[in-house]
Amino acid sequence: MYQRLPSGCGGLLITLEYPQEEKAGPPFSVEQAEVMLFAPAWQVEPVERRDILAQEPGFRAEGVSALSTAVYRMRRAES
């Protein structure tokens, strides 16, 4: 699907990051290294990472020790 998008199109990708061994998703943890697999077809720019564990009692109750959201600006590379 991503290959059909036109050059120069863009958007935001928002992920959750947490120690995957502490919770068997969904939602699943998506680390920055996995997002970077979109390159070089996509320009990937990290925009923000925010610790949200305190606002997610369900994750804490499941024993998750760290939880963050990460936002990436994505732009389809010129072909």
PQR file with spaces between the fields and no chain letter, atoms N, CA, C, O and H, PARSE charges and radii, in Angstrom:
ATOM       1  N    MET     1       0.818   -1.179    0.000 -0.4000 1.5000
ATOM       2  CA   MET     1       0.000    0.000    0.000 -0.0000 2.0000
ATOM       3  C    MET     1       0.870    1.254    0.000  0.5500 1.7000
ATOM       4  O    MET     1       0.597    2.194   -0.746 -0.5500 1.4000
ATOM       5  N    TYR     2       1.908    1.276    0.824 -0.4000 1.5000
ATOM       6  CA   TYR     2       2.740    2.474    0.923 -0.0000 2.0000
ATOM       7  C    TYR     2       3.427    2.795   -0.402  0.5500 1.7000
ATOM       8  O    TYR     2       3.667    3.965   -0.700 -0.5500 1.4000
ATOM       9  H    TYR     2       2.129    0.512    1.430  0.4000 1.0000
ATOM      10  N    GLN     3       3.744    1.784   -1.194 -0.4000 1.5000
ATOM      11  CA   GLN     3       4.421    2.004   -2.467 -0.0000 2.0000
ATOM      12  C    GLN     3       3.519    2.713   -3.473  0.5500 1.7000
ATOM      13  O    GLN     3       4.013    3.296   -4.438 -0.5500 1.4000
ATOM      14  H    GLN     3       3.549    0.834   -0.951  0.4000 1.0000
ATOM      15  N    ARG     4       2.228    2.672   -3.265 -0.4000 1.5000
ATOM      16  CA   ARG     4       1.296    3.308   -4.202 -0.0000 2.0000
ATOM      17  C    ARG     4       1.086    4.783   -3.898  0.5500 1.7000
ATOM      18  O    ARG     4       0.518    5.501   -4.721 -0.5500 1.4000
ATOM      19  H    ARG     4       1.827    2.198   -2.481  0.4000 1.0000
ATOM      20  N    LEU     5       1.526    5.249   -2.745 -0.4000 1.5000
ATOM      21  CA   LEU     5       1.362    6.658   -2.393 -0.0000 2.0000
ATOM      22  C    LEU     5       2.321    7.507   -3.212  0.5500 1.7000
ATOM      23  O    LEU     5       3.442    7.080   -3.489 -0.5500 1.4000
ATOM      24  H    LEU     5       1.988    4.666   -2.076  0.4000 1.0000
ATOM      25  N    PRO     6       1.896    8.711   -3.605 -0.5600 1.5000
ATOM      26  CA   PRO     6       2.739    9.546   -4.462  0.2800 2.0000
ATOM      27  C    PRO     6       3.935   10.134   -3.711  0.5500 1.7000
ATOM      28  O    PRO     6       3.902   10.312   -2.494 -0.5500 1.4000
ATOM      29  N    SER     7       4.985   10.428   -4.468 -0.4000 1.5000
ATOM      30  CA   SER     7       6.161   11.088   -3.903 -0.0000 2.0000
ATOM      31  C    SER     7       5.746   12.403   -3.258  0.5500 1.7000
ATOM      32  O    SER     7       4.889   13.116   -3.779 -0.5500 1.4000
ATOM      33  H    SER     7       5.012   10.283   -5.457  0.4000 1.0000
ATOM      34  N    GLY     8       6.354   12.716   -2.128 -0.4000 1.5000
ATOM      35  CA   GLY     8       6.089   13.981   -1.456 -0.0000 2.0000
ATOM      36  C    GLY     8       4.915   13.973   -0.504  0.5500 1.7000
ATOM      37  O    GLY     8       4.754   14.920    0.265 -0.5500 1.4000
ATOM      38  H    GLY     8       7.050   12.137   -1.704  0.4000 1.0000
ATOM      39  N    CYS     9       4.079   12.931   -0.525 -0.4000 1.5000
ATOM      40  CA   CYS     9       2.959   12.904    0.415 -0.0000 2.0000
ATOM      41  C    CYS     9       3.505   12.684    1.819  0.5500 1.7000
ATOM      42  O    CYS     9       4.598   12.144    1.984 -0.5500 1.4000
ATOM      43  H    CYS     9       4.210   12.161   -1.150  0.4000 1.0000
ATOM      44  N    GLY    10       2.760   13.093    2.814 -0.4000 1.5000
ATOM      45  CA   GLY    10       3.268   12.977    4.168 -0.0000 2.0000
ATOM      46  C    GLY    10       2.181   12.765    5.191  0.5500 1.7000
ATOM      47  O    GLY    10       0.989   12.800    4.883 -0.5500 1.4000
ATOM      48  H    GLY    10       1.871   13.532    2.680  0.4000 1.0000
ATOM      49  N    GLY    11       2.610   12.546    6.394 -0.4000 1.5000
ATOM      50  CA   GLY    11       1.675   12.364    7.494 -0.0000 2.0000
ATOM      51  C    GLY    11       2.439   12.151    8.786  0.5500 1.7000
ATOM      52  O    GLY    11       3.666   12.246    8.830 -0.5500 1.4000
ATOM      53  H    GLY    11       3.578   12.517    6.644  0.4000 1.0000
ATOM      54  N    LEU    12       1.693   11.864    9.826 -0.4000 1.5000
ATOM      55  CA   LEU    12       2.267   11.577   11.131 -0.0000 2.0000
ATOM      56  C    LEU    12       2.023   10.116   11.480  0.5500 1.7000
ATOM      57  O    LEU    12       0.964    9.562   11.181 -0.5500 1.4000
ATOM      58  H    LEU    12       0.697   11.787    9.790  0.4000 1.0000
ATOM      59  N    LEU    13       3.001    9.508   12.106 -0.4000 1.5000
ATOM      60  CA   LEU    13       2.882    8.148   12.628 -0.0000 2.0000
ATOM      61  C    LEU    13       3.031    8.257   14.137  0.5500 1.7000
ATOM      62  O    LEU    13       4.015    8.813   14.625 -0.5500 1.4000
ATOM      63  H    LEU    13       3.860    9.958   12.349  0.4000 1.0000
ATOM      64  N    ILE    14       2.072    7.738   14.874 -0.4000 1.5000
ATOM      65  CA   ILE    14       2.111    7.767   16.333 -0.0000 2.0000
ATOM      66  C    ILE    14       2.180    6.324   16.824  0.5500 1.7000
ATOM      67  O    ILE    14       1.348    5.491   16.464 -0.5500 1.4000
ATOM      68  H    ILE    14       1.272    7.286   14.478  0.4000 1.0000
ATOM      69  N    THR    15       3.186    6.045   17.652 -0.4000 1.5000
ATOM      70  CA   THR    15       3.399    4.688   18.149 -0.0000 2.0000
ATOM      71  C    THR    15       3.399    4.656   19.669  0.5500 1.7000
ATOM      72  O    THR    15       3.529    5.688   20.327 -0.5500 1.4000
ATOM      73  H    THR    15       3.861    6.722   17.945  0.4000 1.0000
ATOM      74  N    LEU    16       3.252    3.464   20.210 -0.4000 1.5000
ATOM      75  CA   LEU    16       3.468    3.202   21.632 -0.0000 2.0000
ATOM      76  C    LEU    16       4.771    2.435   21.771  0.5500 1.7000
ATOM      77  O    LEU    16       5.084    1.571   20.951 -0.5500 1.4000
ATOM      78  H    LEU    16       3.146    2.625   19.675  0.4000 1.0000
ATOM      79  N    GLU    17       5.528    2.754   22.810 -0.4000 1.5000
ATOM      80  CA   GLU    17       6.757    2.026   23.104 -0.0000 2.0000
ATOM      81  C    GLU    17       6.723    1.586   24.561  0.5500 1.7000
ATOM      82  O    GLU    17       6.501    2.392   25.465 -0.5500 1.4000
ATOM      83  H    GLU    17       5.274    3.456   23.476  0.4000 1.0000
ATOM      84  N    TYR    18       6.946    0.298   24.769 -0.4000 1.5000
ATOM      85  CA   TYR    18       7.035   -0.253   26.127 -0.0000 2.0000
ATOM      86  C    TYR    18       7.796   -1.560   26.036  0.5500 1.7000
ATOM      87  O    TYR    18       7.932   -2.109   24.942 -0.5500 1.4000
ATOM      88  H    TYR    18       7.127   -0.357   24.034  0.4000 1.0000
ATOM      89  N    PRO    19       8.294   -2.077   27.145 -0.5600 1.5000
ATOM      90  CA   PRO    19       8.999   -3.360   27.104  0.2800 2.0000
ATOM      91  C    PRO    19       8.024   -4.474   26.678  0.5500 1.7000
ATOM      92  O    PRO    19       7.185   -4.910   27.466 -0.5500 1.4000
ATOM      93  N    GLN    20       8.148   -4.918   25.436 -0.4000 1.5000
ATOM      94  CA   GLN    20       7.197   -5.871   24.855 -0.0000 2.0000
ATOM      95  C    GLN    20       7.096   -7.153   25.675  0.5500 1.7000
ATOM      96  O    GLN    20       6.041   -7.788   25.696 -0.5500 1.4000
ATOM      97  H    GLN    20       8.829   -4.563   24.796  0.4000 1.0000
ATOM      98  N    GLU    21       8.173   -7.542   26.350 -0.4000 1.5000
ATOM      99  CA   GLU    21       8.128   -8.767   27.148 -0.0000 2.0000
ATOM     100  C    GLU    21       7.247   -8.622   28.387  0.5500 1.7000
ATOM     101  O    GLU    21       6.912   -9.619   29.026 -0.5500 1.4000
ATOM     102  H    GLU    21       9.030   -7.026   26.333  0.4000 1.0000
ATOM     103  N    GLU    22       6.868   -7.390   28.731 -0.4000 1.5000
ATOM     104  CA   GLU    22       6.027   -7.154   29.903 -0.0000 2.0000
ATOM     105  C    GLU    22       4.528   -7.202   29.600  0.5500 1.7000
ATOM     106  O    GLU    22       3.715   -7.304   30.519 -0.5500 1.4000
ATOM     107  H    GLU    22       7.139   -6.580   28.212  0.4000 1.0000
ATOM     108  N    LYS    23       4.162   -7.130   28.334 -0.4000 1.5000
ATOM     109  CA   LYS    23       2.745   -7.166   27.952 -0.0000 2.0000
ATOM     110  C    LYS    23       2.634   -7.757   26.554  0.5500 1.7000
ATOM     111  O    LYS    23       3.285   -7.294   25.617 -0.5500 1.4000
ATOM     112  H    LYS    23       4.823   -7.047   27.588  0.4000 1.0000
ATOM     113  N    ALA    24       1.810   -8.772   26.426 -0.4000 1.5000
ATOM     114  CA   ALA    24       1.574   -9.374   25.116 -0.0000 2.0000
ATOM     115  C    ALA    24       0.415   -8.635   24.466  0.5500 1.7000
ATOM     116  O    ALA    24      -0.743   -8.969   24.717 -0.5500 1.4000
ATOM     117  H    ALA    24       1.281   -9.148   27.187  0.4000 1.0000
ATOM     118  N    GLY    25       0.707   -7.625   23.623 -0.4000 1.5000
ATOM     119  CA   GLY    25      -0.305   -6.775   22.977 -0.0000 2.0000
ATOM     120  C    GLY    25      -1.491   -7.566   22.464  0.5500 1.7000
ATOM     121  O    GLY    25      -1.533   -8.781   22.658 -0.5500 1.4000
ATOM     122  H    GLY    25       1.648   -7.354   23.419  0.4000 1.0000
ATOM     123  N    PRO    26      -2.433   -6.944   21.832 -0.5600 1.5000
ATOM     124  CA   PRO    26      -2.367   -5.557   21.390  0.2800 2.0000
ATOM     125  C    PRO    26      -2.707   -4.589   22.499  0.5500 1.7000
ATOM     126  O    PRO    26      -3.308   -4.990   23.496 -0.5500 1.4000
ATOM     127  N    PRO    27      -2.352   -3.352   22.362 -0.5600 1.5000
ATOM     128  CA   PRO    27      -1.514   -2.810   21.289  0.2800 2.0000
ATOM     129  C    PRO    27      -0.075   -3.285   21.464  0.5500 1.7000
ATOM     130  O    PRO    27       0.361   -3.597   22.572 -0.5500 1.4000
ATOM     131  N    PHE    28       0.646   -3.333   20.358 -0.4000 1.5000
ATOM     132  CA   PHE    28       2.023   -3.792   20.378 -0.0000 2.0000
ATOM     133  C    PHE    28       2.980   -2.613   20.426  0.5500 1.7000
ATOM     134  O    PHE    28       2.680   -1.535   19.913 -0.5500 1.4000
ATOM     135  H    PHE    28       0.291   -3.079   19.458  0.4000 1.0000
ATOM     136  N    SER    29       4.120   -2.821   21.039 -0.4000 1.5000
ATOM     137  CA   SER    29       5.165   -1.808   21.077 -0.0000 2.0000
ATOM     138  C    SER    29       5.820   -1.706   19.705  0.5500 1.7000
ATOM     139  O    SER    29       6.105   -2.721   19.070 -0.5500 1.4000
ATOM     140  H    SER    29       4.365   -3.696   21.456  0.4000 1.0000
ATOM     141  N    VAL    30       6.058   -0.478   19.251 -0.4000 1.5000
ATOM     142  CA   VAL    30       6.771   -0.231   18.000 -0.0000 2.0000
ATOM     143  C    VAL    30       7.925    0.711   18.326  0.5500 1.7000
ATOM     144  O    VAL    30       7.718    1.898   18.578 -0.5500 1.4000
ATOM     145  H    VAL    30       5.826    0.347   19.767  0.4000 1.0000
ATOM     146  N    GLU    31       9.127    0.175   18.319 -0.4000 1.5000
ATOM     147  CA   GLU    31      10.323    0.942   18.651 -0.0000 2.0000
ATOM     148  C    GLU    31      10.794    1.759   17.451  0.5500 1.7000
ATOM     149  O    GLU    31      10.425    1.477   16.311 -0.5500 1.4000
ATOM     150  H    GLU    31       9.295   -0.790   18.115  0.4000 1.0000
ATOM     151  N    GLN    32      11.613    2.771   17.720 -0.4000 1.5000
ATOM     152  CA   GLN    32      12.113    3.647   16.664 -0.0000 2.0000
ATOM     153  C    GLN    32      12.856    2.864   15.582  0.5500 1.7000
ATOM     154  O    GLN    32      12.727    3.188   14.401 -0.5500 1.4000
ATOM     155  H    GLN    32      11.913    2.999   18.646  0.4000 1.0000
ATOM     156  N    ALA    33      13.621    1.852   15.950 -0.4000 1.5000
ATOM     157  CA   ALA    33      14.353    1.058   14.959 -0.0000 2.0000
ATOM     158  C    ALA    33      13.405    0.431   13.944  0.5500 1.7000
ATOM     159  O    ALA    33      13.745    0.324   12.766 -0.5500 1.4000
ATOM     160  H    ALA    33      13.725    1.589   16.909  0.4000 1.0000
ATOM     161  N    GLU    34      12.233    0.021   14.384 -0.4000 1.5000
ATOM     162  CA   GLU    34      11.254   -0.569   13.470 -0.0000 2.0000
ATOM     163  C    GLU    34      10.669    0.490   12.536  0.5500 1.7000
ATOM     164  O    GLU    34      10.464    0.227   11.350 -0.5500 1.4000
ATOM     165  H    GLU    34      11.957    0.109   15.341  0.4000 1.0000
ATOM     166  N    VAL    35      10.404    1.671   13.060 -0.4000 1.5000
ATOM     167  CA   VAL    35       9.888    2.770   12.222 -0.0000 2.0000
ATOM     168  C    VAL    35      10.919    3.130   11.154  0.5500 1.7000
ATOM     169  O    VAL    35      10.557    3.436   10.018 -0.5500 1.4000
ATOM     170  H    VAL    35      10.571    1.884   14.023  0.4000 1.0000
ATOM     171  N    MET    36      12.192    3.094   11.513 -0.4000 1.5000
ATOM     172  CA   MET    36      13.248    3.469   10.566 -0.0000 2.0000
ATOM     173  C    MET    36      13.361    2.495    9.391  0.5500 1.7000
ATOM     174  O    MET    36      14.042    2.796    8.411 -0.5500 1.4000
ATOM     175  H    MET    36      12.487    2.845   12.436  0.4000 1.0000
ATOM     176  N    LEU    37      12.712    1.344    9.473 -0.4000 1.5000
ATOM     177  CA   LEU    37      12.698    0.412    8.352 -0.0000 2.0000
ATOM     178  C    LEU    37      11.977    0.989    7.139  0.5500 1.7000
ATOM     179  O    LEU    37      12.141    0.481    6.029 -0.5500 1.4000
ATOM     180  H    LEU    37      12.159    1.099   10.269  0.4000 1.0000
ATOM     181  N    PHE    38      11.181    2.040    7.330 -0.4000 1.5000
ATOM     182  CA   PHE    38      10.512    2.704    6.207 -0.0000 2.0000
ATOM     183  C    PHE    38      11.520    3.430    5.307  0.5500 1.7000
ATOM     184  O    PHE    38      11.254    3.624    4.121 -0.5500 1.4000
ATOM     185  H    PHE    38      11.047    2.452    8.231  0.4000 1.0000
ATOM     186  N    ALA    39      12.659    3.827    5.849 -0.4000 1.5000
ATOM     187  CA   ALA    39      13.680    4.518    5.063 -0.0000 2.0000
ATOM     188  C    ALA    39      14.382    3.501    4.159  0.5500 1.7000
ATOM     189  O    ALA    39      14.475    2.333    4.537 -0.5500 1.4000
ATOM     190  H    ALA    39      12.876    3.669    6.813  0.4000 1.0000
ATOM     191  N    PRO    40      14.867    3.883    3.012 -0.5600 1.5000
ATOM     192  CA   PRO    40      14.951    5.221    2.456  0.2800 2.0000
ATOM     193  C    PRO    40      13.737    5.640    1.630  0.5500 1.7000
ATOM     194  O    PRO    40      13.712    6.754    1.108 -0.5500 1.4000
ATOM     195  N    ALA    41      12.730    4.775    1.500 -0.4000 1.5000
ATOM     196  CA   ALA    41      11.546    5.151    0.714 -0.0000 2.0000
ATOM     197  C    ALA    41      10.771    6.299    1.363  0.5500 1.7000
ATOM     198  O    ALA    41      10.036    7.027    0.696 -0.5500 1.4000
ATOM     199  H    ALA    41      12.751    3.869    1.924  0.4000 1.0000
ATOM     200  N    TRP    42      10.949    6.442    2.659 -0.4000 1.5000
ATOM     201  CA   TRP    42      10.285    7.519    3.413 -0.0000 2.0000
ATOM     202  C    TRP    42      11.331    8.282    4.218  0.5500 1.7000
ATOM     203  O    TRP    42      12.266    7.690    4.758 -0.5500 1.4000
ATOM     204  H    TRP    42      11.546    5.851    3.201  0.4000 1.0000
ATOM     205  N    GLN    43      11.165    9.588    4.292 -0.4000 1.5000
ATOM     206  CA   GLN    43      11.956   10.400    5.211 -0.0000 2.0000
ATOM     207  C    GLN    43      11.248   10.325    6.549  0.5500 1.7000
ATOM     208  O    GLN    43      10.055   10.617    6.642 -0.5500 1.4000
ATOM     209  H    GLN    43      10.406   10.069    3.853  0.4000 1.0000
ATOM     210  N    VAL    44      11.967    9.938    7.573 -0.4000 1.5000
ATOM     211  CA   VAL    44      11.392    9.743    8.908 -0.0000 2.0000
ATOM     212  C    VAL    44      12.045   10.744    9.855  0.5500 1.7000
ATOM     213  O    VAL    44      13.265   10.751   10.021 -0.5500 1.4000
ATOM     214  H    VAL    44      12.936    9.701    7.498  0.4000 1.0000
ATOM     215  N    GLU    45      11.226   11.585   10.469 -0.4000 1.5000
ATOM     216  CA   GLU    45      11.737   12.582   11.411 -0.0000 2.0000
ATOM     217  C    GLU    45      11.051   12.411   12.764  0.5500 1.7000
ATOM     218  O    GLU    45       9.851   12.660   12.874 -0.5500 1.4000
ATOM     219  H    GLU    45      10.235   11.579   10.334  0.4000 1.0000
ATOM     220  N    PRO    46      11.784   11.992   13.797 -0.5600 1.5000
ATOM     221  CA   PRO    46      11.181   11.937   15.132  0.2800 2.0000
ATOM     222  C    PRO    46      10.776   13.347   15.561  0.5500 1.7000
ATOM     223  O    PRO    46      11.560   14.289   15.442 -0.5500 1.4000
ATOM     224  N    VAL    47       9.553   13.482   16.058 -0.4000 1.5000
ATOM     225  CA   VAL    47       9.036   14.795   16.451 -0.0000 2.0000
ATOM     226  C    VAL    47       8.929   14.909   17.968  0.5500 1.7000
ATOM     227  O    VAL    47       9.334   15.917   18.547 -0.5500 1.4000
ATOM     228  H    VAL    47       8.916   12.717   16.154  0.4000 1.0000
ATOM     229  N    GLU    48       8.383   13.873   18.615 -0.4000 1.5000
ATOM     230  CA   GLU    48       8.158   13.959   20.055 -0.0000 2.0000
ATOM     231  C    GLU    48       8.095   12.562   20.657  0.5500 1.7000
ATOM     232  O    GLU    48       7.625   11.617   20.023 -0.5500 1.4000
ATOM     233  H    GLU    48       8.054   13.054   18.144  0.4000 1.0000
ATOM     234  N    ARG    49       8.572   12.450   21.878 -0.4000 1.5000
ATOM     235  CA   ARG    49       8.420   11.226   22.668 -0.0000 2.0000
ATOM     236  C    ARG    49       7.946   11.680   24.040  0.5500 1.7000
ATOM     237  O    ARG    49       8.534   12.580   24.639 -0.5500 1.4000
ATOM     238  H    ARG    49       8.954   13.218   22.393  0.4000 1.0000
ATOM     239  N    ARG    50       6.881   11.057   24.540 -0.4000 1.5000
ATOM     240  CA   ARG    50       6.295   11.478   25.809 -0.0000 2.0000
ATOM     241  C    ARG    50       6.003   10.273   26.683  0.5500 1.7000
ATOM     242  O    ARG    50       5.406    9.295   26.233 -0.5500 1.4000
ATOM     243  H    ARG    50       6.403   10.325   24.054  0.4000 1.0000
ATOM     244  N    ASP    51       6.430   10.351   27.942 -0.4000 1.5000
ATOM     245  CA   ASP    51       6.149    9.308   28.935 -0.0000 2.0000
ATOM     246  C    ASP    51       4.681    9.434   29.349  0.5500 1.7000
ATOM     247  O    ASP    51       4.261   10.482   29.838 -0.5500 1.4000
ATOM     248  H    ASP    51       6.915   11.146   28.308  0.4000 1.0000
ATOM     249  N    ILE    52       3.902    8.366   29.154 -0.4000 1.5000
ATOM     250  CA   ILE    52       2.471    8.409   29.486 -0.0000 2.0000
ATOM     251  C    ILE    52       2.064    7.335   30.490  0.5500 1.7000
ATOM     252  O    ILE    52       0.872    7.115   30.702 -0.5500 1.4000
ATOM     253  H    ILE    52       4.244    7.514   28.757  0.4000 1.0000
ATOM     254  N    LEU    53       3.025    6.670   31.105 -0.4000 1.5000
ATOM     255  CA   LEU    53       2.696    5.569   32.015 -0.0000 2.0000
ATOM     256  C    LEU    53       1.774    6.024   33.147  0.5500 1.7000
ATOM     257  O    LEU    53       0.864    5.288   33.528 -0.5500 1.4000
ATOM     258  H    LEU    53       3.993    6.849   30.933  0.4000 1.0000
ATOM     259  N    ALA    54       1.990    7.209   33.684 -0.4000 1.5000
ATOM     260  CA   ALA    54       1.174    7.691   34.800 -0.0000 2.0000
ATOM     261  C    ALA    54      -0.296    7.863   34.400  0.5500 1.7000
ATOM     262  O    ALA    54      -1.178    7.783   35.255 -0.5500 1.4000
ATOM     263  H    ALA    54       2.729    7.807   33.374  0.4000 1.0000
ATOM     264  N    GLN    55      -0.566    8.094   33.126 -0.4000 1.5000
ATOM     265  CA   GLN    55      -1.942    8.286   32.657 -0.0000 2.0000
ATOM     266  C    GLN    55      -2.612    6.994   32.189  0.5500 1.7000
ATOM     267  O    GLN    55      -3.757    7.015   31.739 -0.5500 1.4000
ATOM     268  H    GLN    55       0.151    8.158   32.432  0.4000 1.0000
ATOM     269  N    GLU    56      -1.907    5.880   32.293 -0.4000 1.5000
ATOM     270  CA   GLU    56      -2.434    4.602   31.788 -0.0000 2.0000
ATOM     271  C    GLU    56      -2.442    3.542   32.885  0.5500 1.7000
ATOM     272  O    GLU    56      -1.559    2.685   32.925 -0.5500 1.4000
ATOM     273  H    GLU    56      -0.976    5.862   32.659  0.4000 1.0000
ATOM     274  N    PRO    57      -3.437    3.593   33.781 -0.5600 1.5000
ATOM     275  CA   PRO    57      -3.469    2.632   34.889  0.2800 2.0000
ATOM     276  C    PRO    57      -3.593    1.181   34.431  0.5500 1.7000
ATOM     277  O    PRO    57      -3.125    0.280   35.127 -0.5500 1.4000
ATOM     278  N    GLY    58      -4.204    0.940   33.292 -0.4000 1.5000
ATOM     279  CA   GLY    58      -4.329   -0.428   32.792 -0.0000 2.0000
ATOM     280  C    GLY    58      -2.979   -1.054   32.488  0.5500 1.7000
ATOM     281  O    GLY    58      -2.752   -2.225   32.790 -0.5500 1.4000
ATOM     282  H    GLY    58      -4.584    1.672   32.726  0.4000 1.0000
ATOM     283  N    PHE    59      -2.081   -0.280   31.892 -0.4000 1.5000
ATOM     284  CA   PHE    59      -0.736   -0.781   31.610 -0.0000 2.0000
ATOM     285  C    PHE    59       0.021   -1.033   32.913  0.5500 1.7000
ATOM     286  O    PHE    59       0.699   -2.050   33.058 -0.5500 1.4000
ATOM     287  H    PHE    59      -2.265    0.672   31.647  0.4000 1.0000
ATOM     288  N    ARG    60      -0.099   -0.101   33.860 -0.4000 1.5000
ATOM     289  CA   ARG    60       0.566   -0.282   35.154 -0.0000 2.0000
ATOM     290  C    ARG    60       0.041   -1.524   35.853  0.5500 1.7000
ATOM     291  O    ARG    60       0.821   -2.278   36.435 -0.5500 1.4000
ATOM     292  H    ARG    60      -0.649    0.726   33.742  0.4000 1.0000
ATOM     293  N    ALA    61      -1.272   -1.753   35.806 -0.4000 1.5000
ATOM     294  CA   ALA    61      -1.873   -2.919   36.449 -0.0000 2.0000
ATOM     295  C    ALA    61      -1.361   -4.222   35.834  0.5500 1.7000
ATOM     296  O    ALA    61      -1.311   -5.248   36.512 -0.5500 1.4000
ATOM     297  H    ALA    61      -1.906   -1.141   35.333  0.4000 1.0000
ATOM     298  N    GLU    62      -0.981   -4.188   34.552 -0.4000 1.5000
ATOM     299  CA   GLU    62      -0.437   -5.378   33.882 -0.0000 2.0000
ATOM     300  C    GLU    62       1.061   -5.537   34.121  0.5500 1.7000
ATOM     301  O    GLU    62       1.678   -6.469   33.605 -0.5500 1.4000
ATOM     302  H    GLU    62      -1.022   -3.355   34.001  0.4000 1.0000
ATOM     303  N    GLY    63       1.649   -4.628   34.904 -0.4000 1.5000
ATOM     304  CA   GLY    63       3.065   -4.754   35.247 -0.0000 2.0000
ATOM     305  C    GLY    63       4.021   -4.087   34.278  0.5500 1.7000
ATOM     306  O    GLY    63       5.225   -4.341   34.330 -0.5500 1.4000
ATOM     307  H    GLY    63       1.147   -3.871   35.324  0.4000 1.0000
ATOM     308  N    VAL    64       3.510   -3.234   33.392 -0.4000 1.5000
ATOM     309  CA   VAL    64       4.381   -2.530   32.444 -0.0000 2.0000
ATOM     310  C    VAL    64       5.161   -1.457   33.207  0.5500 1.7000
ATOM     311  O    VAL    64       4.569   -0.655   33.930 -0.5500 1.4000
ATOM     312  H    VAL    64       2.533   -3.027   33.351  0.4000 1.0000
ATOM     313  N    SER    65       6.480   -1.439   33.050 -0.4000 1.5000
ATOM     314  CA   SER    65       7.337   -0.530   33.817 -0.0000 2.0000
ATOM     315  C    SER    65       7.621    0.789   33.115  0.5500 1.7000
ATOM     316  O    SER    65       8.067    1.740   33.757 -0.5500 1.4000
ATOM     317  H    SER    65       6.962   -2.090   32.463  0.4000 1.0000
ATOM     318  N    ALA    66       7.373    0.871   31.806 -0.4000 1.5000
ATOM     319  CA   ALA    66       7.616    2.099   31.049 -0.0000 2.0000
ATOM     320  C    ALA    66       6.664    2.130   29.865  0.5500 1.7000
ATOM     321  O    ALA    66       6.406    1.100   29.242 -0.5500 1.4000
ATOM     322  H    ALA    66       7.011    0.099   31.284  0.4000 1.0000
ATOM     323  N    LEU    67       6.141    3.313   29.552 -0.4000 1.5000
ATOM     324  CA   LEU    67       5.222    3.467   28.425 -0.0000 2.0000
ATOM     325  C    LEU    67       5.354    4.874   27.875  0.5500 1.7000
ATOM     326  O    LEU    67       5.229    5.854   28.609 -0.5500 1.4000
ATOM     327  H    LEU    67       6.351    4.150   30.058  0.4000 1.0000
ATOM     328  N    SER    68       5.606    4.965   26.589 -0.4000 1.5000
ATOM     329  CA   SER    68       5.741    6.266   25.931 -0.0000 2.0000
ATOM     330  C    SER    68       4.990    6.256   24.618  0.5500 1.7000
ATOM     331  O    SER    68       4.783    5.207   24.008 -0.5500 1.4000
ATOM     332  H    SER    68       5.707    4.168   25.992  0.4000 1.0000
ATOM     333  N    THR    69       4.583    7.450   24.191 -0.4000 1.5000
ATOM     334  CA   THR    69       4.128    7.629   22.821 -0.0000 2.0000
ATOM     335  C    THR    69       5.277    8.269   22.065  0.5500 1.7000
ATOM     336  O    THR    69       6.052    9.038   22.634 -0.5500 1.4000
ATOM     337  H    THR    69       4.751    8.302   24.687  0.4000 1.0000
ATOM     338  N    ALA    70       5.386    7.956   20.794 -0.4000 1.5000
ATOM     339  CA   ALA    70       6.385    8.569   19.929 -0.0000 2.0000
ATOM     340  C    ALA    70       5.678    9.028   18.659  0.5500 1.7000
ATOM     341  O    ALA    70       4.841    8.318   18.101 -0.5500 1.4000
ATOM     342  H    ALA    70       4.756    7.332   20.331  0.4000 1.0000
ATOM     343  N    VAL    71       6.031   10.223   18.219 -0.4000 1.5000
ATOM     344  CA   VAL    71       5.430   10.799   17.009 -0.0000 2.0000
ATOM     345  C    VAL    71       6.540   11.003   15.987  0.5500 1.7000
ATOM     346  O    VAL    71       7.611   11.518   16.308 -0.5500 1.4000
ATOM     347  H    VAL    71       6.710   10.800   18.673  0.4000 1.0000
ATOM     348  N    TYR    72       6.267   10.589   14.750 -0.4000 1.5000
ATOM     349  CA   TYR    72       7.217   10.717   13.652 -0.0000 2.0000
ATOM     350  C    TYR    72       6.534   11.425   12.487  0.5500 1.7000
ATOM     351  O    TYR    72       5.394   11.112   12.141 -0.5500 1.4000
ATOM     352  H    TYR    72       5.397   10.170   14.490  0.4000 1.0000
ATOM     353  N    ARG    73       7.233   12.376   11.890 -0.4000 1.5000
ATOM     354  CA   ARG    73       6.774   13.002   10.656 -0.0000 2.0000
ATOM     355  C    ARG    73       7.314   12.141    9.515  0.5500 1.7000
ATOM     356  O    ARG    73       8.512   11.867    9.438 -0.5500 1.4000
ATOM     357  H    ARG    73       8.159   12.630   12.171  0.4000 1.0000
ATOM     358  N    MET    74       6.421   11.727    8.644 -0.4000 1.5000
ATOM     359  CA   MET    74       6.775   10.833    7.535 -0.0000 2.0000
ATOM     360  C    MET    74       6.518   11.549    6.211  0.5500 1.7000
ATOM     361  O    MET    74       5.464   12.155    6.025 -0.5500 1.4000
ATOM     362  H    MET    74       5.448   11.949    8.707  0.4000 1.0000
ATOM     363  N    ARG    75       7.475   11.479    5.297 -0.4000 1.5000
ATOM     364  CA   ARG    75       7.299   12.048    3.965 -0.0000 2.0000
ATOM     365  C    ARG    75       7.851   11.071    2.935  0.5500 1.7000
ATOM     366  O    ARG    75       8.988   10.610    3.032 -0.5500 1.4000
ATOM     367  H    ARG    75       8.332   10.986    5.448  0.4000 1.0000
ATOM     368  N    ARG    76       7.012   10.768    1.945 -0.4000 1.5000
ATOM     369  CA   ARG    76       7.412    9.831    0.878 -0.0000 2.0000
ATOM     370  C    ARG    76       8.538   10.457    0.087  0.5500 1.7000
ATOM     371  O    ARG    76       8.411   11.585   -0.389 -0.5500 1.4000
ATOM     372  H    ARG    76       6.088   11.143    1.866  0.4000 1.0000
ATOM     373  N    ALA    77       9.641    9.741   -0.060 -0.4000 1.5000
ATOM     374  CA   ALA    77      10.803   10.243   -0.781 -0.0000 2.0000
ATOM     375  C    ALA    77      10.470   10.446   -2.255  0.5500 1.7000
ATOM     376  O    ALA    77       9.620    9.757   -2.819 -0.5500 1.4000
ATOM     377  H    ALA    77       9.745    8.825    0.327  0.4000 1.0000
ATOM     378  N    GLU    78      11.154   11.400   -2.860 -0.4000 1.5000
ATOM     379  CA   GLU    78      10.986   11.643   -4.295 -0.0000 2.0000
ATOM     380  C    GLU    78      11.578   10.463   -5.056  0.5500 1.7000
ATOM     381  O    GLU    78      12.659    9.973   -4.726 -0.5500 1.4000
ATOM     382  H    GLU    78      11.845   11.960   -2.402  0.4000 1.0000
ATOM     383  N    SER    79      10.865   10.021   -6.063 -0.4000 1.5000
ATOM     384  CA   SER    79      11.378    8.876   -6.838 -0.0000 2.0000
ATOM     385  C    SER    79      11.927    9.300   -8.163  0.5500 1.7000
ATOM     386  O    SER    79      12.396    8.462   -8.933 -0.5500 1.4000
ATOM     387  H    SER    79       9.988   10.418   -6.331  0.4000 1.0000
